[in-house]
Amino acid sequence: MEAAAVAIFALAGIFLLIPVLVIWKGYALSVLWGWFIAPLFGLPLLSIPAAIGICIVSGLVRYRYNEAEHDGKSFKPLCMQFANPAFALGVGWIVKTYFL
C-alpha cells in the first residue's frame, strides 16, 4: 500500500512538472531567437506560445525512442528536459554578451 502511494505521488509530480518544462523550453527558445535569429535575418521576435509550438513540432520530427533512457528507474531523461534549455541559454548569453 505504501509503495503504491509513493508511485502515485511520483507520477503526479512528473505530470505536474511536464507543463513547467514545456514552458521553460519555450522561454529558452524565445530568448535565444531574440538574441540570434531575429537580428541576423530581420525576423520578428517569437512569443513564448509560438516558441512552445516550435519546440513541440521539432520534438515530433526528431524524436527517437531509446530503450536505455526509458528503463523506468532513472530520472535522467526528465532532468535533461530542464538542463538542455538551461545550458543553451547559458552558452547563448555568453556568446551574445562577449562575441556579438
N, C-alpha and C positions, 0 to 999 in steps of 0.2 A: 504494500500500500504506500509506504513512504517513498520508494523508488519511483512509483508511478506519479506521485505528486511532484517530485523533483523533475521528472521528464516533462510533465505538463508545463511547469513553470519555465523550464529551459526553452521549450518550443514556443511558448507565449512570448518570451523575451526576444527570441530570434525574429518572430513575426512583427514585433513592435520595432525592432531595430532596422528592418529592411526599408521602411519608408525614410527613415533618417539617413541611411546610407545612399539611397537613391537621390535625395535632395542634396546631400554632400557632394556626390559626383556631378550633379547638375550645376551646383555652385562653382565647383572647381573648373568645369569646362567653360562656364560663362566668364569667369575671371580670366582664364588663360586665353580665351577667344578675344577678349577686350585688350589684352596686353600684346598679343602677337598677330592674330589673323586679321582682325578688323583694320588696324592701321596699315598693315602691309598691303592688303588688297582693296582697301577703301570700302569695306563692307560694314553694315550696321552691327551694333552690339547685339549679343544674344541675351534674351531674358533667361532666367533660371528655368521656367517651364519649358521653353524651347530647347534649352541645353539638356534637360532631363529627357525629352523626347529623342534627341540625337543620341544620347547615351543608350537609351533602350533599343533603338533601331540598330546602332552599331554593335550592341551586345548580341542581338539576334543574328546579325550577319557573321560575326566572328566567334560564336560560341562553339566550343569543343568540349565534349564530355571527357573527363579524366577520372578514371576509376580510383586512382590513388588519393585524389582530393575529396572523394565522397565516401570515405570509409565509415562515416558516422561517429568517429571517435576524436576528430580534430576540429578545432575552431579556426584553423589556419585560413581556409578559404574566406570565412567571414571577416577575419582580421584584415586580410588583403583588400577587401572591399573598402575599408577605411584607409589603409596605408597607401594604396596606389594613388588616389587623388591627392592625399596629403603630400606625398613625395613629388608628384607632378607640380603642385602649387609651389612647393619649396624651391625646386630647381627652376621653375618658371620665374619666380620672384628674383632669384639670384641673377638669371640671365637678363631680365628686364631692368633690374637696378644697376648692374655693373657693365653690361655689354650693349645696351641699346641707347 
